[in-house]
């Protein structure tokens, strides 16, 4: 029977894997085919052959889109105000990771020392790359596909890879929003449903799984997720979470149905409200006992962590994801800016706000964790030490004559008759002297040890914080406020992620641009259907898989190629020239060396370190075991490892495919051009040119472009009017021939 069930589970997972692979492949190859189908060729093959690697079709046809519409016209959406744009960029970059990832990294990696390391990497890697994406999007006024295609058609795959990663992130990020909706809906109860363990009606006793863990853990794993014991047990769909996911996608669709015009208005609330809640929680948290213990633990520097390579990797990864580099969303948002907007100031401002938000969130998290750790330690003193009674046990021990020597030893004895009156400091001081005498049954109740038990991700939000809020007076109010904050943090990031998909597609395919509403609704509907993978009972394990592996490596690869394309293909000097034209002043020359060497080297090292860690450590995930009511670390099965590899490959594949496609296209264009040039030369021998245009024969003589001719220097990134364009060579000659009567 078990073998049949295992086989059925394997087939179900295989079907879901196949569905996802087909959908992802369809997403990529459809738009490549659509690109070829919609964009007509130039007037002659000779024109196409003249185009080089450094000067794309997009640049030469800047004034007109493929169907004849003006590409850079007044119809392109724009931000109503600068505050809208700043809120959008801040809302995208400040997400759930600032609340539940950055504090955990500080907690685990030396507190203040990790913050100093983070600021250092932010300044030499994060800000330059963020500035590069802002400047590229603002100057070219296109999404990620159009920006990199503008530099070179061979780099168009970078934009498609960004879209694929945004698709991955959108799929599982909206599931977290669905979880927040579920918890917010359950917060309108008193007492909160996760405050106490439920009673088993059959035995009239506390549910064993809840008694073995905690009420908040039980509610999260059993009531919210109804989770299976491993990823191999898929289980049926969770109907409540499926409904919440549908509601989450409906909110995203309605907020983005009119592009930035509608989403920007939502940003006024979704980007500002989390800051209000964080300040409220900070003020409330500072009034709690143990708050200062948490802050002290957070900022106490441990400089020895700077010698740990993994700490550098984690800090660089956090910088990378905190700013949203590589998604294409930064490029998309900046493309709606005026050309002369000061994007350098925006880069510094958004990066600074992002870091200060992480610090603010860390303060809130640590004052709450300090309060929680103090309560656990006091509970340990009064009743339990792990599973052993402490003060209560001591009262029994002192009743025996054999232990009376402890009382008469000169040390002031703790009050065993009233455990609640014993302070944590008194108990710790007593235990340091007599802990070895009383034996292992009495345990040390250490606040520091509780603080060392780091909590991150969903465990922090849905277990640790819910546990603390259940202790607050008016707990439903605080719980509703907290999950409403999570909902808005997730939505503001979700808007930017979806913009990283929709903007490049609408810019690159005019048909999709004319049907913005339909594209938005269909994209959200597709996201919901693919997101059903995460509403199974094993869905949380797939969320962990996507969060850990689907975006990390592909995004680093994307940013590496972005840096190469700007610093080495286009050239940092020309890029700085373009920025000077745009900003009316030249950025510091230090950016040139940061882009060419420091940022590129840092990204390559980060990619290598991530690959080595994944290969040598092996992908693992944390599962919930129902029988033991505890978490355990498991290795992914073979089919899950294959799925991880497929996710990474599908997201990275557009880069080489775009390069090969462009090479083959250029090769065919050169062959066709050679044949037509030969026919044109034979045809011209039938004519006799006037002497007045004889000099034109040598200057306008056509030849097949060599490899060096393929990349003629382009003067600027910026789009220009028709008056700045010259006719292609054969058009010049034909016009002159008409003027002279030939």
N, C-alpha and C positions, 0 to 999 in steps of 0.2 A: 504493500500500500504506500509506504513512504517513497519507494522508488518511482511509483507512478506519479505521486505528487511532485517529486523533484523533477521528473521529466516534463510534467505539465508546466511547472514554473519556468524551466529552462526554455521551453517553446514560447511561453508568453514574453519572457525577456528578449528572446531572439526576435520576436515579431516587433516589439517596441524599438529595438535597436535597428532593425531593417527599415521601419517606418521613418525613424529619425534620419538615417543615412540617405534614404531616398529623398526626403524633404529637403535636406541640406544640399544634396547634389542638384536637385531641381532648382533650388533658389539660385545657385551659382551659374549653372549652365544655361538656364533660361535667360538670364540677363546678358550673358555673353552672346547667345544667339540673337536676342532681341536687339542688342547693340548693332550687330551686323545687318539685321533686317531693316532697322529703322533708319540708319544713317546712310544716305545715298552716297555713291562715290563722287569724286570731283569730276569736273567736266571732261578731263582726259586723263589717261593713265600716265601721261608725261607729268601732269601736275602732281599726281600722287607720288611718282618716283622722286620728284624734286624735294619732297618733304623729308626732313632728316630726323634723327633721334632727338636732337636738342630743340627742335622747333616742331611742335605737334600740329595736327589738323585743327585742334581746338584754338590754338593761338592764331593761326592764319585766318580762321573763319570766326574770329572773336565777335565780329559785329552781328553775325547771324547764326542761329541755331540750325540743326540739320533740316528742319522743315521750313526754314525761311524766316522764322521769328527772330526778333532781336534777342540775343542771349543776355546782354548786360543792359537791361532796360529798366524803366521805372516800375515795371510790374513786379519785379522781384521784391518779396516781403522785406521789411526792415523793422528794426526795433523802434517803438514809439518814443523811447527815451533811453538815456544811458543807464539809468537805474534798473530798467527792465533787463538789459543785457547783463549787467553785473550780477543781478539776482539769479539769472539763468545760469551763468557760468559758476557762480558759487553754489547754487542748488545742485548742479550736476557733480561738481568736484567734492562737495561735502555730502557724504552719504553715510550709510550704516557702518561702513568701515571705520569712520572717525569715532564712532561711539563704542563699537565692540571689538575692534581690531587694534587700533592704536594704543588704547589703555592697556590691553593685554600684553602687547609687545614691550611697553614701558615696564610693566609689572614683572615680566620674565627676564628682561635684559638690562637691568641696572638702573632703572628709573631715570634720574636726571642725566646720567651718562648717555643713555640711549637717545634722549631728546637732543643733546648736543650733537651726537652723530647724525641724527635725522636732519637737523638744521644745516649741517655741513653739506650733506648730500643733496639737500633741497636747493642750496645755493649754486652748487657747481654742476648739477645734473638736471634737477627738476625744473627750475626757473628757465634755463636756456632752452630746453626742449619744449616747454610750455609756450615760451615766447615765439619759438620757431613755428609751431602749429598755428598760433594766433595770427602771426604775420602772413603765413602762406594762405590761410583761409580768407583773411581780410583783403589781401591784395588781388587774389585771383577771383574771389567772390563765387566760389563753387564748393560743393561738398568734397568729401575725401577722394572719390573717384575722379572728379574733374581736376582737382588740384594736382595729383600726381601724374595724371595723363597730360596735363598742361606742360609739365616739365619734360616728360618724354612718354610717348605711347607705350614704350616697353615697361613703364612703371605703373601701368593702370591696375595691375593686380594688387598693389598695396591697398588701394581703395576698396577693392572687393574683399580682401582679407579683413579690413576693418569692419565692413558690414557684417561679415560672418561672425566675428567675435561679438559684435553688438547683439546679433541674434541670439547667440549662446547666453550672454549675460541677461538679456531681456527675459528669456524663458524662465530662468530660475530666480531672477530678482523679483519678478512679479509674484512668485510663490511666497516669498518672504512677506510681501505686502499682503497677500491673502492670509497668512498666519497672523499678521498684525490686526487685520479686520476681525478675525475670529476672536482673538483675545480682547479686542476693544468691545466687541459685542457682549462678551461674557463678563465685562467689567461692571455692567449695570446691575449688579446683584450684591446683596449684603446678607451674610458675609460672602466674600469672594469664593468662587467654587474651588479654588486651589488653596484655600486657607487651612482646611482640615481634611484628613483622610476619610474617604467614604466607608460606610459599613456594609459588609457582605450580608445580604438578607438571608442567605441560607444558613450561615453560621452565627449570625448576629454578632459578628466580631469585625474588627478593622481588616480591610482588604490586605492580604499578605504582601502583595507587591508594593503597596503604598507604605506599609509599616516598615518594610525593609529598605526603603529609600527616603522619600520625603513627599509631602503633599504636592509641592510644586513640580517635582520630577514626575510624579505619577500622573498629574494632570497633563503635562506636556507630552510624555511618551504614550500614555494610554488614551486620554480623552481627546487631545488635539490631533495627534498623529495616528493613534492606534497602530503603532509601529510593529514591524516584524522583527524577528531575532537576527536577521542578516539580509543582505541585498539579494541573496539567492531566493528568498521567499517573497515573491512579489506581492501576493495577497490581492484582494479585490480593491476597487476604487473606494476612496474615502468620500462619501457623498457630501458631507459638510464642507470639506476643504475644496472639493470640486466647485461647489456653489460660490465659495469665497473667491476662488481663482477667477471664475466668470465675472464676479463683481469687480475684481481688481482690473481685469482687462477692459471692462466696460468703462470704468473711471478713466483709464488711460486714453481710451478711444474718444470719449467725449471731450476730454481736456485738450486733445491734440487734433481734433477734427478739422479745425481751421488753421492748422500750422502754428507758427509762433504767435499769431494774433490772439489765439485762444489760450495756448499754453502759457504765454507770458503773463496773462491776467491771473491765472492760477498760481503762478510763481510768487506773486505778491504775498500770498498767504503761505504756500508750502515751503518757501525758502526762509521766511522771517519767523514763522511760528515755532520751529524747533529751537531757535535761540531764546525765545521767551520762556519756553518750557525748561531749557537747560539752566537758565538763570534762576528760575523758580525752584528747581530741584537743588541747585547749589546752595541757595539761601536756606532752604529747608534742611538740607543735609548738614550744613555747618552747625545747626542747632542740636544735632544728634550726638550722643556719647560715642566716642570712638572715631569721630570724623577726623580729628587732628592726627590720630594714629595712622589712618589711611593716607592722609596727605604726606605725612613724614615718610612713610614707606614708599610713596610714589616718587618723591623728589630726592631721596637719599642716593647720591651718586656712587656707582660702583665702576670705577674707571677701568678695572681689569677686563671688562667685557670687550673693550676695543681690540683686544688681541684675538678675539674669536671671529673666525671668518663667517660663520653662520649668522652672527649678529649683523655684520655688514650686509650680508645678503638680504636679511629680513628688513633692514632699514631701507635699502635701495628699492626693494619690492614695494614697501609701503609708500615711499615717495612716488614711485611709478604709478601705483593705482590710486593714490589719494588725489592726484591732479587729473586723472582720466586720460593719460597719454595713450595714443594709438587707437582709441575708439573711433575717431573721426567726429565725435560730438563737439569737441573744442573747435575744430575746423568749421563744422556746420554752423555753430552759433556765431563765430566771428565773421562768417561770410555774409551775414545780414547787417554788418556794420558799415558806416560810411568809410570810404577809402582812406581818409585822412585821420581816422580815429587813432588815438595814442595807445596802440596795443602793447607797447612796452610797459607803460604804467599799469595797464590792466593785468599783465602777467605778474608784476610784482604785487599788486593789490590782491588779486585772487589767491595767489600762493600764500601771502601773509594771512589772509582771512582763513584759509584752509588750515594752516598750522595753528592759529590761535583757537579755532574751533576744536581742533584735536586736543589742545591743552585744556580748554573749558570742559569738554566731554570727559577727559581723564580726571579732572578735579571732581566732577559729579560722580563718576564711577567709583573713585577711591574713597570719597566720603561715605558713599553708600556701602561699599565693601568693608570699610573700617567699622561701620556700625554693625553690619552683619557678622563680621568676625568677632566683635566684642560680645554680641548676643550669644553666639555659639560657644564662646569660651566661658561665659557666665553660666550658660546652661550646662556646660560640662562640669563646672565647679559644683553647681547645686545638685545635679542629678547624674549626668553621664560623663564618662571619659571613654570615648569610642562606644563600647557597649557595657562599661563597668560603672557602677555607682561610686562617686568619689566621697563627698562629704557625708552622704548617707551611709556609705560603707565604713567610713572612719568612725562614725558614731557607734556602729556595731563593734568595731575593733576595740575601741576604748572601753567598752563595757566588760571586756575580759580582763582579768587580773594580769594576764601575761603581757598586756600592752600598757599597763599603767605607768611603766617607766618612761613612756613617751611624754606623758603629761607632766611628770615630775622632773623632766630633764632641764628645766630652766627656760625653755622656749615658750613664749606665750601661745597657748593652744587656741585653735580656731573654734568658733562657736558652732558645734555640730548640731545643736538643737534647733537652730534657725539658719539653714543653708543660704537663704536669700540675703542674709546680712553679711556674708563673707565676701569681701572684695576680691577682685582678680589679683591685685598686687599682693594681698595678704596670703592668698592661697599659693601663688607662685613662689613667694619667699619661703613659706613653710615647706613646699615640695622640694625646693633646692637643698634643704637641710635634711629632710627625713624621707625623701622619695625612695632612696635606696633601702631604707629600713622596712617600710611598710610593704614592699614587694610590688610585683607587676600589676596587681589588681587595681591599684590606685594610679591614675594616669595624670600626666602633666597637661594642664589646660592652657595652651599657649596661643595668645592672639597672633603672634608672629607666624606661627605655623599655619594658622587658618588663612592669614594673608598670603602666604606662599602658594596656596592652592589656587592657582590662576584659573580664571574662567573667561572664555572668549566666545564670540559668535552667538549662536542661538542659545547656548547655555547661559550666557550672561544676561541676555534680554528676557528670555522666557522661563528661566529657572531662578537665577540669583536675584534679579530685580523684582520679580513677582513675589519672591519670598520676603523681601524687605518691605515692599509696599503693603503686604498683608498685615504688617506690624504697625503701620501708620494709623492714626485716627482718620476717620473718613477715607478708608482705604479704596473704595470704589472710585472716588474722585481722582486720587493720585494714579490709580491704575489706568483709568480712561485717559488722563492727561499724558501719561507716558506712552501708551500705544498709539495715541493720536499723533504724538511727536514722531514715533517710528514710521507711521503711515506717511506722514508728510516728507520725512527724510527719504524714504524709499521712492515716493512719487516724483520728487524733484530730480532724483538721479535717473529714474525711469524715463522721464520726459527727454532728458539729454541722450540717453541710450537709444531711444526710438528715433530721435532726430538724427543720430549718426547713421541710421538705416535709411530713413525717408528722404532726407535732403540730398544725398548723393544720387539716389535713384531718380528723383524728380528733376535734378539738374542735368543728369546725363541722358535721360529718356524723356523727350518732350511730351510724349503721349501720357506718361504717368504724371508729369507735371500739370497737365490739363485736368487730371482727375484726382486731385489731391485728397478729397474726402473719401472717394472709393478706395484709393490706395491705403489710406490710414485704417479704414474699417477692415479691409481684407487682411492687412498685416496683423492687426490685433486679433482677428478671428483665427488666423493661422497660428499665432502665438499661443492662443488658448488651446487649440487642438494639440499642438506639440507639447504644451505644458501639462497635459494629462499624464505624461510620464511621471511627473512629480506628485500627483495626487493619489498614487497607489499607496498602500500601507508601507511600502519600502521607499516611498518617494523622497524622504529625507536623506537617504543614502545617495541618491542621484543628485540632489542639491549639493551635497558635500563634494561629489565627484566633479560636477561642473565648476563649482567654486574653486576647487584646488587645481584643476588641470585644464579646463577647456579654454581659459583666457590667458593664463600666465605666460606660457611659452609662445603662443601665437602673437600676443601683444608685444612681447619683447622683440620678436622677429620683425613685426611690422615697424616698430620704432627704429630698429637698426637700419632697415631699408629706407625709412623716411630720412634719417640722418645722412645716410650715404647719398641719397638723391639730391639733397640740398647742399651738403658740404662738398661732395666730390663730383657729382654729375652736373649740377647747375653751377656750383661754385659759390663759396662763401662771400667772396668780394662782390660778385654780381648781386647776390641776395641782399647784402648790406646796402648796395647801391639802390636797389629797389625799395628797401625800407626807408632809406634816406629821402627818396622821392615822395614816399607815402607819408612819413612823419614830419618832413621838413627839417630833420636833424638826423645825424648819423649815430647809431648806437655805438657803444664802446667796442674797440677792436678785440677785446677779450672774448667776445662771443664767437669770433672767427675760430679761435683756438679751442674753445670749449666744444663747439660743434664738430670740428674736424677731428679732434683727438680725445679729449676728456670724456665727452658724452658717449661717443662711439665705443671707446674702450670700456667704459663702465657698463654699457649695455651688452657688449660681447662677453664680458666677465660674468655678468648676471645670468645670461643665457647659459653659459658653460656650467656655472655653479648649480643652476636649477636642473639642468640635464643630468649632471653627475649625481645630485642628491636623489633624483627620481630613479636613476638606474641602480645606485648602490643601496639606498634605503628601501626602495620598493614602495609602490603605492599602497597605502593602508587607509582604513576608515574606522571610525568608532561606532560600534553597534550597541544596542540596548538588549540585554538578556532579561527576558521576562521572569524566568524561574529564579534567578539570583538577584533580580531587581538592582542591577548594576551595569555600568558601561564596560565594554571590553574592546580591545583593538584587534581587528581582523584584517587579513589580506584579501585583496580583491580576487574573485575567481577569474578564470581565463577569459571568458566572454566579456567581463567588465574591463579587463586590461585591454582587450581588443577595441572596446568602445572608447576607452581613453585615447588610444593611439589614433583611432578614426577621427575623433573630435579635433585633435591637434593637427592631423594631416589635412582634413577638410578646410580648416581655417588658414593653414599656411600654403595650401596648394595654389590658390589664385596668383601668388607672386611669380612662381616659375611658369605657370600656364600663360599668364599675361605677357611675360617676356618672350616665350617661344612663339606665341600667336603673333606678336608684333614682328618678330624676325621673319617668320614665314610670309607674313603679309608684305613686308618690304622686299623679300626675295622675289615674290611673284610680281610685285610692281616693277622691279628693275628689269626682269625678263620681258615683261609686256612693253615696258618703255623702250627697251633696246630694239624690239621688232618695229614699233611704230616710228621710232626715230629714223631707222633705216629707210622705211617707206617714204617718210617726209623728205629726206634728202634726195631720193630719186625723183620725187615729184617736183622739187624746186629746180632741178636742172633744166626743166622746160621753160623757165622764165629767165629774163635778162633784167637785172636790177639796174636802176639808174645810178649814176656815179655819186649822186648826193647821199645815197645810203650805203655805198660800198663799205665804209668803215664799220657799219653795223654787222656785216657778215662775220667778222672775227669775234666781235664782242658778244653777239647773240647766238653763236654757234653752239648747238646742243650736244651734250655728251652724257653718258651714263655717270651719275654721281659716284664718286669713289667713297671709300669708308670715311675719309677725312671730311668729305663734303656733307656727310649725313648730319653733322651737328653744327650748323652755322650759328654763330653767337647771337643770342637774343638780347636785346638791350634792356628789357624790363619785364617784370612779372605783370605789371599793371595792365588792365584792359584799356584800349584806346579807341578813339572814334575812327570813322572810315577815312578821315583825311590823313591818318598816319600809316595807312597801308599802301604798299605798292602792288602793281599788277604782277602776275607771274611772268616769267621771261617770254614765253611764247605769245602771251597776250600783248606785251609791249611791242614785239616785232610785228604782229599782225596789225596792230593799230598804226604803226609807222608805215607799214606797206600800204594801208588804205589811204593814209594822208598823201603819200607820194604817187598814188595812182597805179601802183604795181598790181 
